[in-house]
Amino acid sequence: MSHRRQFMQAAVATSVAGAGNSWQLAGSAWAAPAVERWRAKVVRLEALTHNVRRVSLLPLDTEFTFAAGQYVLLRAPAGYLTDFNARYQTKHKQVARPYSFASMPAAGSGFDLIIKHYPAPPDREDQVPPGVLSTYVHKHLKVGDTVQLGKPRGKLYSPTEPDRPVVMVAGGVGAAPFVGLLSHLFREGVDKEREIYFFLGVRSRKDLLLHEQFGQWAKTKPAFHYIPALSHPEPTDNWNGRKGYINVVLEKHFKDQLDAEVYLAGSPVMVKFTRQVLDKLGVKKERVHKDPIRVQ
Ligand SMILES: Cc1cc2nc3c(=O)[nH]c(=O)nc-3n(C[C@H](O)[C@H](O)[C@H](O)COP(=O)(O)OP(=O)(O)OC[C@H]3O[C@@H](n4cnc5c(N)ncnc54)[C@H](O)[C@@H]3O)c2cc1C
């Protein structure tokens, strides 16, 4: 299979929209079908930052497959929801949230999800519950537990020109789909044919997930360019890299023109402002990839 075709099969970007400054979906949008359930066992849990956890899972059903860049619905167990409802006076019946695959598909092996915790806003902890699914993952999930998953989803996109560079722009935990997608592209040798740029924007150094891994790839893959940026560096961060919001960093980097396939994942605000920059740089709409997901 040609690299181009493999890339077409793998390339999907997830533009995540929602309320406020975080990824968020209407519970109702994902609480639906009780069909297409798969199970997976938690084999590893790892803190990537102060509020981001990597969950390594091994599917217990052999027919579970996915493509790089897709996402999967993770369901909260009924017992957990009963306790959560009692504690926070909520009325959740079924809860499932989408999480991007953060590893490449490989036959017979497991996969990773990278999940941020969404606590209640600091000034409203008495009135507002914490994020229901991310609290399950961060405060309750243990190695050896079995989780329920929905069917892997995600729209696939095909780059119009195989020689065009690939630009990925992530905000915070929006890096997750690109971990899987980049691993896949490197495995298929796409970086030998095309320049790949990965822009990652976070607030401060403590939020910079997988910095060492991306940095290592940048050292070992000549056509891979890793451009991290901090929007609000702390004085103790001793940060000599790029500063500012990632859309501004992107604009400064490419100055006045960009001819590339662009993939976005992050908060709605980040996606909105990045799209404006891409317009200014002359990137055609059909080359900016995202999933059309209804959110509120
Ligand atoms: C396609 C897609 C892929 C995604 N991939 C990832 C990924 O790889 N990694 C990742 O971490 N996330 C990802 N997300 C986001 C993820 O699906 C969830 O939206 C996120 O984990 C929050 O879910 P939750 O159940 O924890 O929070 P929710 O229960 O939805 O709550 C979200 C926030 O709202 C607050 N809240 C709750 N109730 C109220 C209220 N009554 N009033 C005010 N505030 C309230 C909570 O305190 C919390 O801060 C993705 C989203 C999409 C659409």
The ligand as an SDF file (V2000), in Angstrom:
LIG
                    3D

 53 58  0  0  0  0  0  0  0  0999 V2000
  -14.1210   13.9110   19.4900 C   0  0  0  0  0  0  0  0  0  0  0  0
  -13.6590   14.2080   20.8870 C   0  0  0  0  0  0  0  0  0  0  0  0
  -12.4630   13.6550   21.3290 C   0  0  0  0  0  0  0  0  0  0  0  0
  -12.0330   13.9140   22.6330 C   0  0  0  0  0  0  0  0  0  0  0  0
  -10.8340   13.3980   23.0390 N   0  0  0  0  0  0  0  0  0  0  0  0
  -10.3930   13.6650   24.2920 C   0  0  0  0  0  0  0  0  0  0  0  0
   -9.1250   13.1680   24.7180 C   0  0  0  0  0  0  0  0  0  0  0  0
   -8.4030   12.4620   23.9970 O   0  0  0  0  0  0  0  0  0  0  0  0
   -8.7350   13.4620   25.9870 N   0  0  0  0  0  0  0  0  0  0  0  0
   -9.5210   14.2390   26.8430 C   0  0  0  0  0  0  0  0  0  0  0  0
   -9.0980   14.4660   27.9930 O   0  0  0  0  0  0  0  0  0  0  0  0
  -10.7200   14.7210   26.4340 N   0  0  0  0  0  0  0  0  0  0  0  0
  -11.1630   14.4340   25.2030 C   0  0  0  0  0  0  0  0  0  0  0  0
  -12.3830   14.9080   24.8050 N   0  0  0  0  0  0  0  0  0  0  0  0
  -13.2540   15.5490   25.8140 C   0  0  0  0  0  0  0  0  0  0  0  0
  -14.0130   14.4570   26.5990 C   0  0  0  0  0  0  0  0  0  0  0  0
  -14.8570   13.7420   25.7070 O   0  0  0  0  0  0  0  0  0  0  0  0
  -14.9220   14.9870   27.7320 C   0  0  0  0  0  0  0  0  0  0  0  0
  -15.7080   16.0190   27.2150 O   0  0  0  0  0  0  0  0  0  0  0  0
  -14.1310   15.4680   28.9280 C   0  0  0  0  0  0  0  0  0  0  0  0
  -13.3540   14.4020   29.4630 O   0  0  0  0  0  0  0  0  0  0  0  0
  -15.0640   15.9910   30.0310 C   0  0  0  0  0  0  0  0  0  0  0  0
  -15.9720   14.9790   30.3750 O   0  0  0  0  0  0  0  0  0  0  0  0
  -16.4800   14.8130   31.8810 P   0  0  0  0  0  0  0  0  0  0  0  0
  -17.5810   13.8080   31.8640 O   0  0  0  0  0  0  0  0  0  0  0  0
  -15.3490   14.5720   32.8120 O   0  0  0  0  0  0  0  0  0  0  0  0
  -17.0220   16.2590   32.2260 O   0  0  0  0  0  0  0  0  0  0  0  0
  -18.5450   16.7780   32.2800 P   0  0  0  0  0  0  0  0  0  0  0  0
  -19.3340   16.0170   33.2910 O   0  0  0  0  0  0  0  0  0  0  0  0
  -19.0580   16.8500   30.8970 O   0  0  0  0  0  0  0  0  0  0  0  0
  -18.2790   18.2330   32.8700 O   0  0  0  0  0  0  0  0  0  0  0  0
  -17.4150   19.1270   32.2260 C   0  0  0  0  0  0  0  0  0  0  0  0
  -17.1650   20.3260   33.1100 C   0  0  0  0  0  0  0  0  0  0  0  0
  -18.4090   20.9550   33.3720 O   0  0  0  0  0  0  0  0  0  0  0  0
  -18.5420   21.1930   34.7680 C   0  0  0  0  0  0  0  0  0  0  0  0
  -19.9670   21.0910   35.1120 N   0  0  0  0  0  0  0  0  0  0  0  0
  -20.6940   19.9780   35.3250 C   0  0  0  0  0  0  0  0  0  0  0  0
  -21.9700   20.2940   35.6350 N   0  0  0  0  0  0  0  0  0  0  0  0
  -22.0430   21.6430   35.6330 C   0  0  0  0  0  0  0  0  0  0  0  0
  -23.0650   22.5690   35.8940 C   0  0  0  0  0  0  0  0  0  0  0  0
  -24.3020   22.1900   36.2460 N   0  0  0  0  0  0  0  0  0  0  0  0
  -22.7820   23.8930   35.8120 N   0  0  0  0  0  0  0  0  0  0  0  0
  -21.5430   24.3050   35.4600 C   0  0  0  0  0  0  0  0  0  0  0  0
  -20.5210   23.4710   35.2100 N   0  0  0  0  0  0  0  0  0  0  0  0
  -20.7650   22.1570   35.3010 C   0  0  0  0  0  0  0  0  0  0  0  0
  -17.6940   20.1240   35.4300 C   0  0  0  0  0  0  0  0  0  0  0  0
  -17.2700   20.5390   36.7230 O   0  0  0  0  0  0  0  0  0  0  0  0
  -16.5490   19.9980   34.4680 C   0  0  0  0  0  0  0  0  0  0  0  0
  -15.5360   20.9320   34.7530 O   0  0  0  0  0  0  0  0  0  0  0  0
  -12.8140   14.7030   23.5010 C   0  0  0  0  0  0  0  0  0  0  0  0
  -14.0090   15.2570   23.0420 C   0  0  0  0  0  0  0  0  0  0  0  0
  -14.4170   15.0260   21.7480 C   0  0  0  0  0  0  0  0  0  0  0  0
  -15.6800   15.6600   21.2650 C   0  0  0  0  0  0  0  0  0  0  0  0
  1  2  1  0
  2  3  1  0
  2 52  2  0
  3  4  2  0
  4  5  1  0
  4 50  1  0
  5  6  2  0
  6  7  1  0
  6 13  1  0
  7  8  2  0
  7  9  1  0
  9 10  1  0
 10 11  2  0
 10 12  1  0
 12 13  2  0
 13 14  1  0
 14 15  1  0
 14 50  1  0
 15 16  1  0
 16 17  1  0
 16 18  1  0
 18 19  1  0
 18 20  1  0
 20 21  1  0
 20 22  1  0
 22 23  1  0
 23 24  1  0
 24 25  2  0
 24 26  1  0
 24 27  1  0
 27 28  1  0
 28 29  2  0
 28 30  1  0
 28 31  1  0
 31 32  1  0
 32 33  1  0
 33 34  1  0
 33 48  1  0
 34 35  1  0
 35 36  1  0
 35 46  1  0
 36 37  1  0
 36 45  1  0
 37 38  2  0
 38 39  1  0
 39 40  1  0
 39 45  2  0
 40 41  1  0
 40 42  2  0
 42 43  1  0
 43 44  2  0
 44 45  1  0
 46 47  1  0
 46 48  1  0
 48 49  1  0
 50 51  2  0
 51 52  1  0
 52 53  1  0
M  END
$$$$
